Amino acid sequence: MHLDVDERLELTEEHASAHDDGPGTPLLRLGNGLTGLRERVEQLGGAVSFDSRSGFRVDAEVPAP
């Protein structure tokens, strides 16, 4: 399995993404970990998305400090 992580800071937002090349799954269920991550990102005024169709991917954006 291979994991790619990307982070970049722009003037108004910070973007982070992580994605692996695993088999993926057609049905994504958010457990405590992913739900907690979403809550923390939203508390910072950001947004997060998850995709598990081809491997697993997490994308998050938060306002720059």
PDB file with one MODEL, atoms N, CA, C and O in Angstrom:
MODEL        1
ATOM      1  N   MET A   1       0.848  -1.172   0.000  1.00  0.00           N
ATOM      2  CA  MET A   1       0.000   0.000   0.000  1.00  0.00           C
ATOM      3  C   MET A   1       0.891   1.231   0.000  1.00  0.00           C
ATOM      4  O   MET A   1       1.977   1.229   0.581  1.00  0.00           O
ATOM      5  N   HIS A   2       0.427   2.266  -0.648  1.00  0.00           N
ATOM      6  CA  HIS A   2       1.163   3.519  -0.775  1.00  0.00           C
ATOM      7  C   HIS A   2       0.273   4.656  -0.283  1.00  0.00           C
ATOM      8  O   HIS A   2      -0.923   4.676  -0.574  1.00  0.00           O
ATOM      9  N   LEU A   3       0.845   5.602   0.459  1.00  0.00           N
ATOM     10  CA  LEU A   3       0.100   6.747   0.985  1.00  0.00           C
ATOM     11  C   LEU A   3       0.737   8.025   0.478  1.00  0.00           C
ATOM     12  O   LEU A   3       1.944   8.216   0.625  1.00  0.00           O
ATOM     13  N   ASP A   4      -0.061   8.904  -0.117  1.00  0.00           N
ATOM     14  CA  ASP A   4       0.390  10.230  -0.546  1.00  0.00           C
ATOM     15  C   ASP A   4      -0.220  11.269   0.378  1.00  0.00           C
ATOM     16  O   ASP A   4      -1.413  11.219   0.675  1.00  0.00           O
ATOM     17  N   VAL A   5       0.593  12.209   0.833  1.00  0.00           N
ATOM     18  CA  VAL A   5       0.122  13.301   1.681  1.00  0.00           C
ATOM     19  C   VAL A   5       0.561  14.605   1.036  1.00  0.00           C
ATOM     20  O   VAL A   5       1.716  14.743   0.633  1.00  0.00           O
ATOM     21  N   ASP A   6      -0.345  15.553   0.938  1.00  0.00           N
ATOM     22  CA  ASP A   6      -0.056  16.844   0.330  1.00  0.00           C
ATOM     23  C   ASP A   6      -0.592  17.938   1.240  1.00  0.00           C
ATOM     24  O   ASP A   6      -1.708  17.840   1.749  1.00  0.00           O
ATOM     25  N   GLU A   7       0.200  18.971   1.440  1.00  0.00           N
ATOM     26  CA  GLU A   7      -0.243  20.112   2.240  1.00  0.00           C
ATOM     27  C   GLU A   7       0.256  21.374   1.563  1.00  0.00           C
ATOM     28  O   GLU A   7       1.402  21.444   1.120  1.00  0.00           O
ATOM     29  N   ARG A   8      -0.625  22.380   1.485  1.00  0.00           N
ATOM     30  CA  ARG A   8      -0.193  23.656   0.925  1.00  0.00           C
ATOM     31  C   ARG A   8      -0.919  24.799   1.628  1.00  0.00           C
ATOM     32  O   ARG A   8      -2.088  24.686   1.996  1.00  0.00           O
ATOM     33  N   LEU A   9      -0.210  25.877   1.798  1.00  0.00           N
ATOM     34  CA  LEU A   9      -0.742  27.070   2.454  1.00  0.00           C
ATOM     35  C   LEU A   9      -0.905  28.155   1.407  1.00  0.00           C
ATOM     36  O   LEU A   9       0.043  28.499   0.700  1.00  0.00           O
ATOM     37  N   GLU A  10      -2.102  28.685   1.314  1.00  0.00           N
ATOM     38  CA  GLU A  10      -2.373  29.799   0.415  1.00  0.00           C
ATOM     39  C   GLU A  10      -2.668  31.026   1.265  1.00  0.00           C
ATOM     40  O   GLU A  10      -2.657  30.945   2.493  1.00  0.00           O
ATOM     41  N   LEU A  11      -2.927  32.144   0.636  1.00  0.00           N
ATOM     42  CA  LEU A  11      -3.161  33.379   1.368  1.00  0.00           C
ATOM     43  C   LEU A  11      -4.309  33.271   2.360  1.00  0.00           C
ATOM     44  O   LEU A  11      -4.209  33.766   3.483  1.00  0.00           O
ATOM     45  N   THR A  12      -5.395  32.628   1.955  1.00  0.00           N
ATOM     46  CA  THR A  12      -6.584  32.605   2.807  1.00  0.00           C
ATOM     47  C   THR A  12      -6.935  31.230   3.356  1.00  0.00           C
ATOM     48  O   THR A  12      -7.752  31.130   4.271  1.00  0.00           O
ATOM     49  N   GLU A  13      -6.338  30.165   2.819  1.00  0.00           N
ATOM     50  CA  GLU A  13      -6.698  28.811   3.253  1.00  0.00           C
ATOM     51  C   GLU A  13      -5.480  27.905   3.323  1.00  0.00           C
ATOM     52  O   GLU A  13      -4.478  28.105   2.635  1.00  0.00           O
ATOM     53  N   GLU A  14      -5.608  26.905   4.179  1.00  0.00           N
ATOM     54  CA  GLU A  14      -4.624  25.829   4.210  1.00  0.00           C
ATOM     55  C   GLU A  14      -5.323  24.563   3.735  1.00  0.00           C
ATOM     56  O   GLU A  14      -6.411  24.233   4.206  1.00  0.00           O
ATOM     57  N   HIS A  15      -4.702  23.865   2.813  1.00  0.00           N
ATOM     58  CA  HIS A  15      -5.273  22.655   2.227  1.00  0.00           C
ATOM     59  C   HIS A  15      -4.411  21.461   2.630  1.00  0.00           C
ATOM     60  O   HIS A  15      -3.183  21.537   2.612  1.00  0.00           O
ATOM     61  N   ALA A  16      -5.060  20.371   2.990  1.00  0.00           N
ATOM     62  CA  ALA A  16      -4.344  19.133   3.291  1.00  0.00           C
ATOM     63  C   ALA A  16      -5.129  17.974   2.698  1.00  0.00           C
ATOM     64  O   ALA A  16      -6.359  17.955   2.743  1.00  0.00           O
ATOM     65  N   SER A  17      -4.410  17.014   2.145  1.00  0.00           N
ATOM     66  CA  SER A  17      -5.072  15.822   1.628  1.00  0.00           C
ATOM     67  C   SER A  17      -4.176  14.619   1.849  1.00  0.00           C
ATOM     68  O   SER A  17      -2.950  14.727   1.851  1.00  0.00           O
ATOM     69  N   ALA A  18      -4.802  13.488   2.033  1.00  0.00           N
ATOM     70  CA  ALA A  18      -4.093  12.215   2.170  1.00  0.00           C
ATOM     71  C   ALA A  18      -4.896  11.180   1.402  1.00  0.00           C
ATOM     72  O   ALA A  18      -6.125  11.159   1.458  1.00  0.00           O
ATOM     73  N   HIS A  19      -4.177  10.317   0.679  1.00  0.00           N
ATOM     74  CA  HIS A  19      -4.897   9.300  -0.081  1.00  0.00           C
ATOM     75  C   HIS A  19      -3.995   8.088  -0.282  1.00  0.00           C
ATOM     76  O   HIS A  19      -2.797   8.220  -0.534  1.00  0.00           O
ATOM     77  N   ASP A  20      -4.600   6.897  -0.164  1.00  0.00           N
ATOM     78  CA  ASP A  20      -3.841   5.663  -0.347  1.00  0.00           C
ATOM     79  C   ASP A  20      -4.344   4.930  -1.585  1.00  0.00           C
ATOM     80  O   ASP A  20      -5.353   5.305  -2.183  1.00  0.00           O
ATOM     81  N   ASP A  21      -3.623   3.886  -1.952  1.00  0.00           N
ATOM     82  CA  ASP A  21      -3.991   3.128  -3.150  1.00  0.00           C
ATOM     83  C   ASP A  21      -4.586   1.766  -2.799  1.00  0.00           C
ATOM     84  O   ASP A  21      -4.455   0.807  -3.560  1.00  0.00           O
ATOM     85  N   GLY A  22      -5.239   1.693  -1.643  1.00  0.00           N
ATOM     86  CA  GLY A  22      -5.876   0.447  -1.230  1.00  0.00           C
ATOM     87  C   GLY A  22      -7.083   0.122  -2.100  1.00  0.00           C
ATOM     88  O   GLY A  22      -7.374   0.849  -3.050  1.00  0.00           O
ATOM     89  N   PRO A  23      -7.789  -0.963  -1.785  1.00  0.00           N
ATOM     90  CA  PRO A  23      -8.894  -1.414  -2.627  1.00  0.00           C
ATOM     91  C   PRO A  23     -10.133  -0.531  -2.574  1.00  0.00           C
ATOM     92  O   PRO A  23     -10.978  -0.624  -3.464  1.00  0.00           O
ATOM     93  N   GLY A  24     -10.269   0.308  -1.578  1.00  0.00           N
ATOM     94  CA  GLY A  24     -11.460   1.141  -1.470  1.00  0.00           C
ATOM     95  C   GLY A  24     -12.665   0.328  -1.038  1.00  0.00           C
ATOM     96  O   GLY A  24     -12.573  -0.885  -0.847  1.00  0.00           O
ATOM     97  N   THR A  25     -13.787   0.996  -0.887  1.00  0.00           N
ATOM     98  CA  THR A  25     -15.029   0.346  -0.492  1.00  0.00           C
ATOM     99  C   THR A  25     -16.195   1.179  -1.023  1.00  0.00           C
ATOM    100  O   THR A  25     -16.125   2.408  -1.007  1.00  0.00           O
ATOM    101  N   PRO A  26     -17.256   0.543  -1.489  1.00  0.00           N
ATOM    102  CA  PRO A  26     -18.380   1.309  -2.022  1.00  0.00           C
ATOM    103  C   PRO A  26     -19.192   2.029  -0.942  1.00  0.00           C
ATOM    104  O   PRO A  26     -19.910   2.982  -1.244  1.00  0.00           O
ATOM    105  N   LEU A  27     -19.085   1.585   0.304  1.00  0.00           N
ATOM    106  CA  LEU A  27     -19.869   2.175   1.386  1.00  0.00           C
ATOM    107  C   LEU A  27     -18.931   2.700   2.461  1.00  0.00           C
ATOM    108  O   LEU A  27     -18.175   1.931   3.055  1.00  0.00           O
ATOM    109  N   LEU A  28     -18.972   3.994   2.713  1.00  0.00           N
ATOM    110  CA  LEU A  28     -18.134   4.614   3.734  1.00  0.00           C
ATOM    111  C   LEU A  28     -18.978   4.877   4.969  1.00  0.00           C
ATOM    112  O   LEU A  28     -20.014   5.538   4.896  1.00  0.00           O
ATOM    113  N   ARG A  29     -18.536   4.362   6.088  1.00  0.00           N
ATOM    114  CA  ARG A  29     -19.209   4.607   7.366  1.00  0.00           C
ATOM    115  C   ARG A  29     -18.280   5.427   8.241  1.00  0.00           C
ATOM    116  O   ARG A  29     -17.138   5.039   8.486  1.00  0.00           O
ATOM    117  N   LEU A  30     -18.775   6.559   8.710  1.00  0.00           N
ATOM    118  CA  LEU A  30     -17.963   7.424   9.559  1.00  0.00           C
ATOM    119  C   LEU A  30     -18.044   6.944  11.001  1.00  0.00           C
ATOM    120  O   LEU A  30     -19.114   6.965  11.609  1.00  0.00           O
ATOM    121  N   GLY A  31     -16.921   6.515  11.542  1.00  0.00           N
ATOM    122  CA  GLY A  31     -16.850   6.116  12.940  1.00  0.00           C
ATOM    123  C   GLY A  31     -16.433   7.303  13.793  1.00  0.00           C
ATOM    124  O   GLY A  31     -16.500   8.450  13.352  1.00  0.00           O
ATOM    125  N   ASN A  32     -16.006   7.025  15.003  1.00  0.00           N
ATOM    126  CA  ASN A  32     -15.616   8.087  15.925  1.00  0.00           C
ATOM    127  C   ASN A  32     -14.430   8.896  15.413  1.00  0.00           C
ATOM    128  O   ASN A  32     -14.402  10.115  15.584  1.00  0.00           O
ATOM    129  N   GLY A  33     -13.458   8.250  14.793  1.00  0.00           N
ATOM    130  CA  GLY A  33     -12.267   8.958  14.330  1.00  0.00           C
ATOM    131  C   GLY A  33     -12.559   9.965  13.234  1.00  0.00           C
ATOM    132  O   GLY A  33     -12.158  11.124  13.337  1.00  0.00           O
ATOM    133  N   LEU A  34     -13.259   9.537  12.178  1.00  0.00           N
ATOM    134  CA  LEU A  34     -13.567  10.446  11.076  1.00  0.00           C
ATOM    135  C   LEU A  34     -14.579  11.508  11.491  1.00  0.00           C
ATOM    136  O   LEU A  34     -14.499  12.653  11.046  1.00  0.00           O
ATOM    137  N   THR A  35     -15.529  11.132  12.341  1.00  0.00           N
ATOM    138  CA  THR A  35     -16.494  12.108  12.842  1.00  0.00           C
ATOM    139  C   THR A  35     -15.783  13.158  13.684  1.00  0.00           C
ATOM    140  O   THR A  35     -16.068  14.349  13.562  1.00  0.00           O
ATOM    141  N   GLY A  36     -14.858  12.725  14.539  1.00  0.00           N
ATOM    142  CA  GLY A  36     -14.091  13.661  15.361  1.00  0.00           C
ATOM    143  C   GLY A  36     -13.237  14.587  14.514  1.00  0.00           C
ATOM    144  O   GLY A  36     -13.122  15.776  14.810  1.00  0.00           O
ATOM    145  N   LEU A  37     -12.637  14.047  13.461  1.00  0.00           N
ATOM    146  CA  LEU A  37     -11.843  14.873  12.553  1.00  0.00           C
ATOM    147  C   LEU A  37     -12.724  15.930  11.897  1.00  0.00           C
ATOM    148  O   LEU A  37     -12.348  17.100  11.832  1.00  0.00           O
ATOM    149  N   ARG A  38     -13.881  15.527  11.416  1.00  0.00           N
ATOM    150  CA  ARG A  38     -14.815  16.482  10.795  1.00  0.00           C
ATOM    151  C   ARG A  38     -15.214  17.573  11.791  1.00  0.00           C
ATOM    152  O   ARG A  38     -15.243  18.751  11.435  1.00  0.00           O
ATOM    153  N   GLU A  39     -15.519  17.197  13.024  1.00  0.00           N
ATOM    154  CA  GLU A  39     -15.916  18.178  14.039  1.00  0.00           C
ATOM    155  C   GLU A  39     -14.805  19.185  14.302  1.00  0.00           C
ATOM    156  O   GLU A  39     -15.072  20.383  14.401  1.00  0.00           O
ATOM    157  N   ARG A  40     -13.554  18.716  14.418  1.00  0.00           N
ATOM    158  CA  ARG A  40     -12.438  19.623  14.696  1.00  0.00           C
ATOM    159  C   ARG A  40     -12.182  20.576  13.530  1.00  0.00           C
ATOM    160  O   ARG A  40     -11.925  21.761  13.742  1.00  0.00           O
ATOM    161  N   VAL A  41     -12.250  20.067  12.311  1.00  0.00           N
ATOM    162  CA  VAL A  41     -12.039  20.926  11.142  1.00  0.00           C
ATOM    163  C   VAL A  41     -13.151  21.972  11.052  1.00  0.00           C
ATOM    164  O   VAL A  41     -12.879  23.138  10.767  1.00  0.00           O
ATOM    165  N   GLU A  42     -14.391  21.569  11.292  1.00  0.00           N
ATOM    166  CA  GLU A  42     -15.508  22.511  11.231  1.00  0.00           C
ATOM    167  C   GLU A  42     -15.419  23.552  12.342  1.00  0.00           C
ATOM    168  O   GLU A  42     -15.829  24.694  12.132  1.00  0.00           O
ATOM    169  N   GLN A  43     -14.895  23.197  13.519  1.00  0.00           N
ATOM    170  CA  GLN A  43     -14.701  24.169  14.597  1.00  0.00           C
ATOM    171  C   GLN A  43     -13.718  25.260  14.188  1.00  0.00           C
ATOM    172  O   GLN A  43     -13.790  26.384  14.683  1.00  0.00           O
ATOM    173  N   LEU A  44     -12.804  24.930  13.288  1.00  0.00           N
ATOM    174  CA  LEU A  44     -11.837  25.910  12.786  1.00  0.00           C
ATOM    175  C   LEU A  44     -12.389  26.705  11.604  1.00  0.00           C
ATOM    176  O   LEU A  44     -11.685  27.533  11.024  1.00  0.00           O
ATOM    177  N   GLY A  45     -13.653  26.450  11.249  1.00  0.00           N
ATOM    178  CA  GLY A  45     -14.273  27.158  10.133  1.00  0.00           C
ATOM    179  C   GLY A  45     -13.978  26.538   8.784  1.00  0.00           C
ATOM    180  O   GLY A  45     -14.146  27.186   7.751  1.00  0.00           O
ATOM    181  N   GLY A  46     -13.538  25.289   8.784  1.00  0.00           N
ATOM    182  CA  GLY A  46     -13.163  24.620   7.542  1.00  0.00           C
ATOM    183  C   GLY A  46     -14.146  23.548   7.132  1.00  0.00           C
ATOM    184  O   GLY A  46     -15.245  23.434   7.675  1.00  0.00           O
ATOM    185  N   ALA A  47     -13.719  22.766   6.158  1.00  0.00           N
ATOM    186  CA  ALA A  47     -14.539  21.675   5.636  1.00  0.00           C
ATOM    187  C   ALA A  47     -13.638  20.487   5.343  1.00  0.00           C
ATOM    188  O   ALA A  47     -12.463  20.649   5.013  1.00  0.00           O
ATOM    189  N   VAL A  48     -14.200  19.295   5.467  1.00  0.00           N
ATOM    190  CA  VAL A  48     -13.452  18.069   5.190  1.00  0.00           C
ATOM    191  C   VAL A  48     -14.344  17.133   4.385  1.00  0.00           C
ATOM    192  O   VAL A  48     -15.561  17.110   4.565  1.00  0.00           O
ATOM    193  N   SER A  49     -13.729  16.366   3.501  1.00  0.00           N
ATOM    194  CA  SER A  49     -14.483  15.370   2.738  1.00  0.00           C
ATOM    195  C   SER A  49     -13.712  14.060   2.733  1.00  0.00           C
ATOM    196  O   SER A  49     -12.486  14.038   2.839  1.00  0.00           O
ATOM    197  N   PHE A  50     -14.455  12.979   2.608  1.00  0.00           N
ATOM    198  CA  PHE A  50     -13.888  11.633   2.590  1.00  0.00           C
ATOM    199  C   PHE A  50     -14.395  10.919   1.345  1.00  0.00           C
ATOM    200  O   PHE A  50     -15.545  11.102   0.945  1.00  0.00           O
ATOM    201  N   ASP A  51     -13.544  10.111   0.736  1.00  0.00           N
ATOM    202  CA  ASP A  51     -13.933   9.343  -0.449  1.00  0.00           C
ATOM    203  C   ASP A  51     -13.262   7.975  -0.351  1.00  0.00           C
ATOM    204  O   ASP A  51     -12.052   7.893  -0.141  1.00  0.00           O
ATOM    205  N   SER A  52     -14.025   6.921  -0.498  1.00  0.00           N
ATOM    206  CA  SER A  52     -13.469   5.571  -0.358  1.00  0.00           C
ATOM    207  C   SER A  52     -13.725   4.701  -1.589  1.00  0.00           C
ATOM    208  O   SER A  52     -13.630   3.477  -1.505  1.00  0.00           O
ATOM    209  N   ARG A  53     -14.044   5.305  -2.715  1.00  0.00           N
ATOM    210  CA  ARG A  53     -14.355   4.510  -3.910  1.00  0.00           C
ATOM    211  C   ARG A  53     -13.120   3.882  -4.538  1.00  0.00           C
ATOM    212  O   ARG A  53     -13.188   2.753  -5.023  1.00  0.00           O
ATOM    213  N   SER A  54     -12.012   4.574  -4.539  1.00  0.00           N
ATOM    214  CA  SER A  54     -10.770   4.056  -5.116  1.00  0.00           C
ATOM    215  C   SER A  54      -9.659   4.346  -4.118  1.00  0.00           C
ATOM    216  O   SER A  54      -9.051   5.415  -4.164  1.00  0.00           O
ATOM    217  N   GLY A  55      -9.388   3.416  -3.226  1.00  0.00           N
ATOM    218  CA  GLY A  55      -8.504   3.704  -2.099  1.00  0.00           C
ATOM    219  C   GLY A  55      -9.287   4.512  -1.088  1.00  0.00           C
ATOM    220  O   GLY A  55     -10.515   4.441  -1.056  1.00  0.00           O
ATOM    221  N   PHE A  56      -8.597   5.275  -0.265  1.00  0.00           N
ATOM    222  CA  PHE A  56      -9.269   6.136   0.707  1.00  0.00           C
ATOM    223  C   PHE A  56      -8.642   7.505   0.616  1.00  0.00           C
ATOM    224  O   PHE A  56      -7.418   7.627   0.575  1.00  0.00           O
ATOM    225  N   ARG A  57      -9.466   8.543   0.582  1.00  0.00           N
ATOM    226  CA  ARG A  57      -8.977   9.913   0.442  1.00  0.00           C
ATOM    227  C   ARG A  57      -9.652  10.816   1.461  1.00  0.00           C
ATOM    228  O   ARG A  57     -10.858  10.726   1.694  1.00  0.00           O
ATOM    229  N   VAL A  58      -8.848  11.692   2.068  1.00  0.00           N
ATOM    230  CA  VAL A  58      -9.330  12.726   2.975  1.00  0.00           C
ATOM    231  C   VAL A  58      -8.832  14.061   2.432  1.00  0.00           C
ATOM    232  O   VAL A  58      -7.641  14.217   2.166  1.00  0.00           O
ATOM    233  N   ASP A  59      -9.731  15.014   2.268  1.00  0.00           N
ATOM    234  CA  ASP A  59      -9.374  16.374   1.860  1.00  0.00           C
ATOM    235  C   ASP A  59      -9.916  17.336   2.905  1.00  0.00           C
ATOM    236  O   ASP A  59     -11.080  17.243   3.295  1.00  0.00           O
ATOM    237  N   ALA A  60      -9.073  18.260   3.361  1.00  0.00           N
ATOM    238  CA  ALA A  60      -9.498  19.240   4.356  1.00  0.00           C
ATOM    239  C   ALA A  60      -9.002  20.622   3.957  1.00  0.00           C
ATOM    240  O   ALA A  60      -7.906  20.777   3.418  1.00  0.00           O
ATOM    241  N   GLU A  61      -9.829  21.618   4.233  1.00  0.00           N
ATOM    242  CA  GLU A  61      -9.470  23.016   4.024  1.00  0.00           C
ATOM    243  C   GLU A  61      -9.877  23.786   5.264  1.00  0.00           C
ATOM    244  O   GLU A  61     -10.993  23.633   5.759  1.00  0.00           O
ATOM    245  N   VAL A  62      -8.972  24.614   5.766  1.00  0.00           N
ATOM    246  CA  VAL A  62      -9.271  25.485   6.899  1.00  0.00           C
ATOM    247  C   VAL A  62      -8.749  26.881   6.570  1.00  0.00           C
ATOM    248  O   VAL A  62      -7.802  27.025   5.797  1.00  0.00           O
ATOM    249  N   PRO A  63      -9.368  27.917   7.159  1.00  0.00           N
ATOM    250  CA  PRO A  63      -8.857  29.266   6.937  1.00  0.00           C
ATOM    251  C   PRO A  63      -7.414  29.374   7.427  1.00  0.00           C
ATOM    252  O   PRO A  63      -7.045  28.770   8.434  1.00  0.00           O
ATOM    253  N   ALA A  64      -6.610  30.141   6.711  1.00  0.00           N
ATOM    254  CA  ALA A  64      -5.216  30.347   7.118  1.00  0.00           C
ATOM    255  C   ALA A  64      -5.186  31.171   8.404  1.00  0.00           C
ATOM    256  O   ALA A  64      -6.029  32.044   8.608  1.00  0.00           O
ATOM    257  N   PRO A  65      -4.214  30.890   9.263  1.00  0.00           N
ATOM    258  CA  PRO A  65      -4.119  31.656  10.525  1.00  0.00           C
ATOM    259  C   PRO A  65      -3.733  33.102  10.284  1.00  0.00           C
ATOM    260  O   PRO A  65      -3.612  33.875  11.235  1.00  0.00           O
TER     261      PRO A  65
ENDMDL
END
